Amino acid sequence: VSAPSAPTGREPTLKTVRLVVSGLGNIGRRYLDILIGKAGLLRARYGLVFHVVGAADSRGAAFDPAGLDLAEIVRLKKAGRSAADYPRGYTPSGRGRAGLPPLALIEQLDADVLCESTPVSLDDGEPGLSCMRAAMRKGMHVVTPNKGPLVLAYRELTALAQQQGVRLLFCGTVAGGLPAINLGQRDMAGATIERLEALPNLTTSYILDQMTRGLPYAEALAAAQAQGCAEADPSLDVEGWDAANKLVILANSVLGMPATLGDVAVEGITGLTLADLETAKANGRTIKLVASAVRREDGSYTLRVGPVGLPAEHPLARLGGQQMGIVYHTDIYGTISAAILEEEPTPSSATMLRDLLTIYAAP
Ligand SMILES: NC(=O)c1ccc[n+]([C@@H]2O[C@H](COP(=O)([O-])OP(=O)(O)OC[C@H]3O[C@@H](n4cnc5c(N)ncnc54)[C@H](OP(=O)(O)O)[C@@H]3O)[C@@H](O)[C@H]2O)c1
């Protein structure tokens, strides 16, 4: 047996990965911050160097085949400006261009991965859907927390990824930073999932938590909006459709069921009163908006989103207003539950890094 060799002090062979980042809002901007803050660790631990060669928002884009200065992009975005304002020559061949859409950036640049975090559209999935298609057709991998394209075109996109020999990873689409999909896809290996239950929507968790403390629905919603965890138009969340979208992604990606929104029975929380919550409490139960999938005899699943009075001992019952969670009931691994406390969007932004490392640094 030979003695272990002494450390040489040399870095591992480095691999440079070129990224295009589309969407520089709450998620995309924090993602750039994470890439800046983690650069040393990624290099030392994995031998990886990530160069962002293109970055786009709704007003234009910046690009530099040698890699943009991310701190400058973050500075521009924090100042409410566009990546298009990236100063010419700030990095060797860097420049910004107003009106340049992410699709053109993908088509014009040589890059390895598209990191897509533009807003959700459930009408047509755009601009994310076209960008994902174009990137994969060019042989790029895609990482994204954007649900829209996955809900509308799951089968098409996963077939395209397979055909092109690239990865399409979306662990941030279901419950923020919680690795709900990874847990289901990887760690339930060989199991039959008899049932899953999830609290994948922060807005409704927050509102119900406030109602449990005695605030009527309208005041709890206003508190959620003041807190920044509900949109000005909260209907997607409070009527249950956001949770239903996430359930559709779980059904497709973890349960192997080619589900669409039409397969989900959806009920929101708008009809709940304080009296409902008090009655539940008196019976030792806590009402949560639960997304569930229950296995049928034919191997498909009954999909439902709606308010459920959970008994105190249920793993999801004790989750607070800023938590999301999932429970997998399986035949051979018992019941596995996981939860996240997500007080601001950094964990959701970090899911794109998790996906990148699944591609480039999986053991
Ligand atoms: N926020 C969360 O906690 C969270 C958690 C999980 C998943 N997600 C998902 O992550 C995605 C981004 O969310 P977010 O909160 O970061 O949204 P956001 O703050 O509204 O940011 C959206 C970004 O996309 C850009 N954009 C909008 N339309 C565009 C277009 N047509 N072409 C190019 N860029 C466009 C915006 O440009 P401007 O900067 O010019 O406005 C902005 O930079 C969404 O799909 C969301 O569902 C969010």
The ligand as an ORCA input file, in Angstrom:
! r2SCAN-3c Opt
* xyz 0 1
  N     -39.175     35.196     -5.998
  C     -39.167     33.966     -5.495
  O     -39.082     33.772     -4.285
  C     -39.205     32.767     -6.419
  C     -39.099     31.485     -5.864
  C     -39.081     30.365     -6.714
  C     -39.203     30.549     -8.077
  N     -39.326     31.821     -8.597
  C     -39.423     31.980    -10.041
  O     -38.273     32.664    -10.529
  C     -38.627     33.467    -11.646
  C     -38.176     34.903    -11.401
  O     -38.813     35.408    -10.256
  P     -38.405     36.834     -9.668
  O     -39.049     36.943     -8.346
  O     -36.937     37.022     -9.806
  O     -39.145     37.806    -10.712
  P     -38.855     39.356    -10.923
  O     -38.252     39.960     -9.707
  O     -40.096     39.927    -11.486
  O     -37.694     39.393    -12.056
  C     -37.958     39.009    -13.359
  C     -36.755     39.345    -14.216
  O     -37.038     38.956    -15.541
  C     -36.877     40.065    -16.414
  N     -37.813     39.990    -17.506
  C     -39.157     40.194    -17.512
  N     -39.650     40.024    -18.751
  C     -38.590     39.726    -19.554
  C     -38.443     39.477    -20.933
  N     -39.493     39.484    -21.762
  N     -37.199     39.219    -21.405
  C     -36.127     39.223    -20.595
  N     -36.203     39.446    -19.265
  C     -37.429     39.696    -18.750
  C     -37.102     41.283    -15.550
  O     -36.477     42.403    -16.162
  P     -36.342     43.842    -15.437
  O     -35.240     43.686    -14.414
  O     -35.955     44.737    -16.563
  O     -37.669     44.138    -14.843
  C     -36.437     40.849    -14.264
  O     -35.040     41.032    -14.345
  C     -40.132     33.329    -11.831
  O     -40.382     32.379    -12.829
  C     -40.592     32.844    -10.475
  O     -41.765     32.079    -10.503
  C     -39.319     32.920     -7.795
*
